[in-house]
Amino acid sequence: MNEEVNMEQAAYTLKAISHSTRLCVISLLAVNDELNVTEIGEKLNCEQSLLSHHLTDMRAKGILNTRREGKNCYYSLKNKQITKIIDCINECHCAQ
């Protein structure tokens, strides 16, 4: 793959996670292998309808996996390497 394609994919991923709620979801799922909407909402103190919108979009953009069990839908990170972005952001932000 050439560099331009790599940068386009990187930009797509950054756009897909460029919201504080989405960054928090990734951080949560880095520590917990999988959580359902209710568990994520409780941990983030976030309204379920707003959270569901973010989760659905992140899944559509290839950031999250889902697994159904009865009425519950469990979310997990599709690629744990994305947590390196969070680590980098934390490192840069804390260095200020």
N, CA, C and O atoms as a DFTB+ gen file, in Angstrom:
384 C
 N C O
     1  1       0.838      -1.181       0.000
     2  2       0.000       0.000       0.000
     3  2       0.881       1.242       0.000
     4  3       1.905       1.300       0.681
     5  1       0.466       2.219      -0.768
     6  2       1.289       3.424      -0.788
     7  2       0.913       4.353       0.361
     8  3      -0.095       4.154       1.038
     9  1       1.734       5.359       0.563
    10  2       1.570       6.259       1.713
    11  2       0.254       7.033       1.652
    12  3      -0.380       7.255       2.684
    13  1      -0.158       7.439       0.464
    14  2      -1.403       8.204       0.337
    15  2      -2.606       7.374       0.788
    16  3      -3.495       7.893       1.463
    17  1      -2.641       6.113       0.427
    18  2      -3.726       5.229       0.842
    19  2      -3.700       5.048       2.358
    20  3      -4.746       5.067       3.006
    21  1      -2.511       4.872       2.920
    22  2      -2.375       4.744       4.377
    23  2      -2.899       5.980       5.094
    24  3      -3.601       5.867       6.100
    25  1      -2.562       7.152       4.585
    26  2      -3.008       8.400       5.211
    27  2      -4.521       8.566       5.086
    28  3      -5.166       9.078       6.001
    29  1      -5.087       8.137       3.963
    30  2      -6.548       8.204       3.786
    31  2      -7.240       7.295       4.799
    32  3      -8.253       7.678       5.385
    33  1      -6.705       6.107       5.006
    34  2      -7.279       5.184       5.990
    35  2      -7.119       5.737       7.402
    36  3      -8.029       5.608       8.222
    37  1      -5.989       6.343       7.690
    38  2      -5.769       6.938       9.012
    39  2      -6.751       8.080       9.250
    40  3      -7.317       8.191      10.338
    41  1      -6.959       8.923       8.252
    42  2      -7.900      10.036       8.374
    43  2      -9.321       9.519       8.590
    44  3     -10.070      10.079       9.391
    45  1      -9.691       8.463       7.886
    46  2     -11.026       7.869       8.040
    47  2     -11.229       7.380       9.477
    48  3     -12.275       7.622      10.079
    49  1     -10.228       6.694      10.016
    50  2     -10.307       6.188      11.385
    51  2     -10.396       7.333      12.386
    52  3     -11.202       7.287      13.315
    53  1      -9.579       8.348      12.202
    54  2      -9.603       9.491      13.122
    55  2     -10.957      10.198      13.090
    56  3     -11.464      10.607      14.135
    57  1     -11.546      10.345      11.908
    58  2     -12.880      10.949      11.812
    59  2     -13.907      10.079      12.523
    60  3     -14.813      10.591      13.180
    61  1     -13.765       8.764      12.393
    62  2     -14.724       7.835      12.986
    63  2     -14.711       7.867      14.515
    64  3     -15.713       7.527      15.144
    65  1     -13.606       8.266      15.113
    66  2     -13.511       8.268      16.581
    67  2     -13.420       9.673      17.162
    68  3     -13.186       9.831      18.361
    69  1     -13.601      10.694      16.329
    70  2     -13.361      12.070      16.767
    71  2     -14.524      12.669      17.557
    72  3     -15.127      13.663      17.152
    73  1     -14.817      12.055      18.667
    74  2     -15.813      12.572      19.612
    75  2     -15.432      12.029      20.985
    76  3     -14.992      10.886      21.106
    77  1     -15.599      12.843      22.004
    78  2     -15.170      12.423      23.347
    79  2     -15.872      11.140      23.800
    80  3     -15.249      10.293      24.440
    81  1     -17.147      10.987      23.480
    82  2     -17.864       9.764      23.868
    83  2     -17.251       8.553      23.185
    84  3     -17.094       7.502      23.807
    85  1     -16.908       8.689      21.925
    86  2     -16.315       7.563      21.187
    87  2     -14.937       7.203      21.739
    88  3     -14.591       6.026      21.845
    89  1     -14.164       8.213      22.087
    90  2     -12.856       7.949      22.691
    91  2     -13.015       7.237      24.032
    92  3     -12.241       6.338      24.360
    93  1     -14.024       7.644      24.802
    94  2     -14.281       6.989      26.092
    95  2     -14.730       5.544      25.898
    96  3     -14.333       4.668      26.666
    97  1     -15.546       5.287      24.891
    98  2     -15.991       3.918      24.595
    99  2     -14.776       3.052      24.277
   100  3     -14.659       1.936      24.783
   101  1     -13.885       3.555      23.453
   102  2     -12.683       2.788      23.101
   103  2     -11.847       2.508      24.350
   104  3     -11.363       1.392      24.536
   105  1     -11.681       3.505      25.193
   106  2     -10.919       3.314      26.437
   107  2     -11.559       2.260      27.327
   108  3     -10.865       1.420      27.902
   109  1     -12.888       2.303      27.441
   110  2     -13.614       1.304      28.256
   111  2     -13.435      -0.101      27.701
   112  3     -13.183      -1.050      28.443
   113  1     -13.569      -0.218      26.383
   114  2     -13.477      -1.544      25.772
   115  2     -12.043      -2.063      25.710
   116  3     -11.820      -3.254      25.496
   117  1     -11.087      -1.185      25.894
   118  2      -9.693      -1.625      25.980
   119  2      -9.455      -2.363      27.291
   120  3      -8.623      -3.267      27.367
   121  1     -10.200      -1.966      28.321
   122  2     -10.052      -2.559      29.656
   123  2     -11.024      -3.723      29.859
   124  3     -10.689      -4.709      30.515
   125  1     -12.222      -3.605      29.297
   126  2     -13.256      -4.637      29.395
   127  2     -13.427      -5.243      28.003
   128  3     -13.744      -4.529      27.052
   129  1     -13.224      -6.532      27.879
   130  2     -13.262      -7.137      26.554
   131  2     -14.552      -6.856      25.797
   132  3     -14.519      -6.593      24.595
   133  1     -15.682      -6.907      26.485
   134  2     -16.939      -6.550      25.846
   135  2     -17.940      -6.076      26.882
   136  3     -17.948      -6.534      28.025
   137  1     -18.783      -5.151      26.457
   138  2     -19.812      -4.577      27.318
   139  2     -21.072      -4.366      26.486
   140  3     -21.007      -4.205      25.267
   141  1     -22.238      -4.367      27.172
   142  2     -23.459      -4.037      26.448
   143  2     -23.745      -2.548      26.597
   144  3     -23.055      -1.844      27.335
   145  1     -24.770      -2.074      25.890
   146  2     -25.083      -0.645      25.876
   147  2     -25.348      -0.124      27.292
   148  3     -24.874       0.952      27.656
   149  1     -26.095      -0.875      28.079
   150  2     -26.421      -0.448      29.437
   151  2     -25.159      -0.287      30.273
   152  3     -25.005       0.710      30.979
   153  1     -24.259      -1.257      30.198
   154  2     -23.013      -1.192      30.970
   155  2     -22.164       0.008      30.546
   156  3     -21.620       0.720      31.391
   157  1     -22.056       0.225      29.242
   158  2     -21.270       1.361      28.753
   159  2     -21.915       2.669      29.209
   160  3     -21.229       3.577      29.679
   161  1     -23.235       2.756      29.066
   162  2     -23.959       3.962      29.460
   163  2     -23.786       4.289      30.930
   164  3     -23.617       5.453      31.293
   165  1     -23.827       3.266      31.785
   166  2     -23.648       3.479      33.220
   167  2     -22.236       3.967      33.535
   168  3     -22.050       4.863      34.359
   169  1     -21.253       3.378      32.881
   170  2     -19.871       3.750      33.156
   171  2     -19.545       5.153      32.643
   172  3     -18.711       5.850      33.222
   173  1     -20.209       5.569      31.548
   174  2     -19.942       6.884      30.977
   175  2     -20.952       7.939      31.402
   176  3     -20.812       9.118      31.079
   177  1     -21.979       7.494      32.136
   178  2     -23.065       8.397      32.523
   179  2     -23.622       9.109      31.289
   180  3     -23.731      10.335      31.249
   181  1     -23.968       8.306      30.292
   182  2     -24.401       8.814      28.992
   183  2     -25.802       8.289      28.680
   184  3     -26.124       7.143      28.991
   185  1     -26.625       9.126      28.071
   186  2     -27.979       8.731      27.685
   187  2     -27.917       7.619      26.650
   188  3     -27.134       7.684      25.703
   189  1     -28.752       6.591      26.836
   190  2     -28.677       5.402      26.000
   191  2     -28.943       5.689      24.518
   192  3     -28.298       5.086      23.660
   193  1     -29.863       6.581      24.202
   194  2     -30.159       6.851      22.785
   195  2     -28.956       7.488      22.079
   196  3     -28.638       7.132      20.945
   197  1     -28.298       8.421      22.750
   198  2     -27.107       9.052      22.180
   199  2     -25.973       8.038      22.048
   200  3     -25.285       7.990      21.028
   201  1     -25.790       7.243      23.075
   202  2     -24.744       6.221      23.065
   203  2     -24.988       5.207      21.950
   204  3     -24.055       4.827      21.243
   205  1     -26.232       4.769      21.792
   206  2     -26.563       3.807      20.732
   207  2     -26.213       4.358      19.359
   208  3     -25.730       3.627      18.494
   209  1     -26.456       5.649      19.161
   210  2     -26.099       6.291      17.888
   211  2     -24.589       6.178      17.647
   212  3     -24.161       5.790      16.560
   213  1     -23.789       6.517      18.655
   214  2     -22.329       6.441      18.523
   215  2     -21.875       5.005      18.273
   216  3     -21.033       4.761      17.408
   217  1     -22.427       4.059      19.023
   218  2     -22.026       2.655      18.878
   219  2     -22.372       2.115      17.494
   220  3     -21.572       1.407      16.882
   221  1     -23.555       2.447      17.007
   222  2     -23.977       1.988      15.677
   223  2     -23.050       2.542      14.604
   224  3     -22.650       1.823      13.689
   225  1     -22.713       3.814      14.718
   226  2     -21.835       4.437      13.735
   227  2     -20.427       3.852      13.799
   228  3     -19.800       3.610      12.767
   229  1     -19.939       3.630      15.004
   230  2     -18.596       3.053      15.152
   231  2     -18.546       1.632      14.603
   232  3     -17.541       1.216      14.027
   233  1     -19.624       0.899      14.781
   234  2     -19.685      -0.452      14.228
   235  2     -19.695      -0.403      12.700
   236  3     -18.998      -1.176      12.044
   237  1     -20.488       0.508      12.139
   238  2     -20.579       0.644      10.685
   239  2     -19.242       1.052      10.066
   240  3     -18.949       0.705       8.921
   241  1     -18.443       1.782      10.820
   242  2     -17.146       2.254      10.318
   243  2     -16.002       1.299      10.638
   244  3     -14.838       1.619      10.394
   245  1     -16.329       0.124      11.185
   246  2     -15.319      -0.907      11.389
   247  2     -14.502      -0.780      12.654
   248  3     -13.445      -1.400      12.771
   249  1     -14.973       0.017      13.613
   250  2     -14.237       0.191      14.869
   251  2     -14.637      -0.876      15.883
   252  3     -13.803      -1.349      16.654
   253  1     -15.922      -1.254      15.881
   254  2     -16.458      -2.183      16.879
   255  2     -17.025      -3.447      16.256
   256  3     -17.490      -3.448      15.116
   257  1     -16.977      -4.516      17.027
   258  2     -17.684      -5.766      16.734
   259  2     -18.914      -5.825      17.620
   260  3     -18.960      -5.181      18.668
   261  1     -19.907      -6.593      17.204
   262  2     -21.071      -6.822      18.061
   263  2     -21.362      -8.311      18.152
   264  3     -21.049      -9.096      17.257
   265  1     -21.975      -8.661      19.273
   266  2     -22.405     -10.043      19.500
   267  2     -23.742      -9.971      20.221
   268  3     -23.869      -9.309      21.251
   269  1     -24.735     -10.656      19.672
   270  2     -26.063     -10.679      20.291
   271  2     -26.190     -11.871      21.220
   272  3     -25.755     -12.982      20.918
   273  1     -26.806     -11.593      22.366
   274  2     -27.140     -12.653      23.313
   275  2     -28.509     -12.296      23.879
   276  3     -28.628     -11.428      24.743
   277  1     -29.535     -12.971      23.384
   278  2     -30.894     -12.630      23.779
   279  2     -31.228     -11.230      23.321
   280  3     -31.079     -10.907      22.142
   281  1     -31.681     -10.391      24.247
   282  2     -32.018      -9.005      23.915
   283  2     -30.813      -8.074      23.985
   284  3     -30.898      -6.917      23.573
   285  1     -29.705      -8.565      24.497
   286  2     -28.515      -7.730      24.664
   287  2     -27.585      -7.799      23.464
   288  3     -27.413      -8.847      22.841
   289  1     -26.998      -6.666      23.161
   290  2     -25.992      -6.567      22.114
   291  2     -24.690      -6.164      22.803
   292  3     -24.614      -5.105      23.427
   293  1     -23.686      -6.996      22.690
   294  2     -22.398      -6.742      23.325
   295  2     -21.415      -6.173      22.304
   296  3     -21.342      -6.630      21.164
   297  1     -20.666      -5.170      22.741
   298  2     -19.707      -4.499      21.880
   299  2     -18.288      -4.810      22.329
   300  3     -18.010      -4.933      23.522
   301  1     -17.402      -4.933      21.360
   302  2     -15.977      -5.115      21.619
   303  2     -15.198      -4.400      20.525
   304  3     -15.749      -4.055      19.479
   305  1     -13.917      -4.181      20.774
   306  2     -13.073      -3.531      19.767
   307  2     -12.753      -4.512      18.653
   308  3     -12.373      -5.654      18.914
   309  1     -12.904      -4.077      17.435
   310  2     -12.587      -4.923      16.283
   311  2     -11.077      -5.133      16.182
   312  3     -10.608      -6.225      15.859
   313  1     -10.328      -4.067      16.467
   314  2      -8.874      -4.141      16.414
   315  2      -8.320      -3.387      17.621
   316  3      -8.429      -2.164      17.700
   317  1      -7.738      -4.110      18.540
   318  2      -7.241      -3.494      19.779
   319  2      -6.112      -2.495      19.525
   320  3      -5.771      -1.715      20.414
   321  1      -5.529      -2.508      18.332
   322  2      -4.455      -1.555      18.012
   323  2      -4.945      -0.107      18.075
   324  3      -4.146       0.815      18.243
   325  1      -6.258       0.090      17.939
   326  2      -6.805       1.450      17.982
   327  2      -6.559       2.107      19.340
   328  3      -6.566       3.333      19.446
   329  1      -6.344       1.310      20.361
   330  2      -6.068       1.878      21.686
   331  2      -4.748       2.647      21.705
   332  3      -4.535       3.488      22.578
   333  1      -3.872       2.369      20.763
   334  2      -2.607       3.109      20.677
   335  2      -2.872       4.581      20.370
   336  3      -2.117       5.452      20.802
   337  1      -3.942       4.859      19.624
   338  2      -4.316       6.241      19.340
   339  2      -4.679       6.946      20.644
   340  3      -4.266       8.081      20.882
   341  1      -5.459       6.258      21.490
   342  2      -5.857       6.832      22.777
   343  2      -4.623       7.067      23.644
   344  3      -4.493       8.111      24.283
   345  1      -3.725       6.096      23.662
   346  2      -2.486       6.254      24.435
   347  2      -1.699       7.475      23.967
   348  3      -1.191       8.245      24.782
   349  1      -1.603       7.645      22.666
   350  2      -0.866       8.773      22.105
   351  2      -1.530      10.101      22.474
   352  3      -0.849      11.060      22.838
   353  1      -2.853      10.153      22.380
   354  2      -3.591      11.369      22.744
   355  2      -3.354      11.693      24.215
   356  3      -3.082      12.842      24.565
   357  1      -3.456      10.686      25.070
   358  2      -3.235      10.902      26.503
   359  2      -1.815      11.389      26.777
   360  3      -1.604      12.285      27.595
   361  1      -0.860      10.803      26.099
   362  2       0.536      11.188      26.286
   363  2       0.759      12.626      25.829
   364  3       1.417      13.396      26.527
   365  1       0.230      12.996      24.685
   366  2       0.396      14.365      24.167
   367  2      -0.347      15.372      25.030
   368  3       0.172      16.453      25.306
   369  1      -1.547      15.031      25.455
   370  2      -2.366      15.930      26.254
   371  2      -1.755      16.140      27.642
   372  3      -1.760      17.251      28.173
   373  1      -1.239      15.076      28.208
   374  2      -0.668      15.181      29.569
   375  2       0.678      15.907      29.554
   376  3       1.116      16.415      30.586
   377  1       1.321      15.959      28.423
   378  2       2.635      16.598      28.329
   379  2       2.537      18.121      28.333
   380  3       3.551      18.802      28.488
   381  1       1.335      18.665      28.164
   382  2       1.173      20.122      28.092
   383  2       1.349      20.776      29.405
   384  3       1.243      21.998      29.505
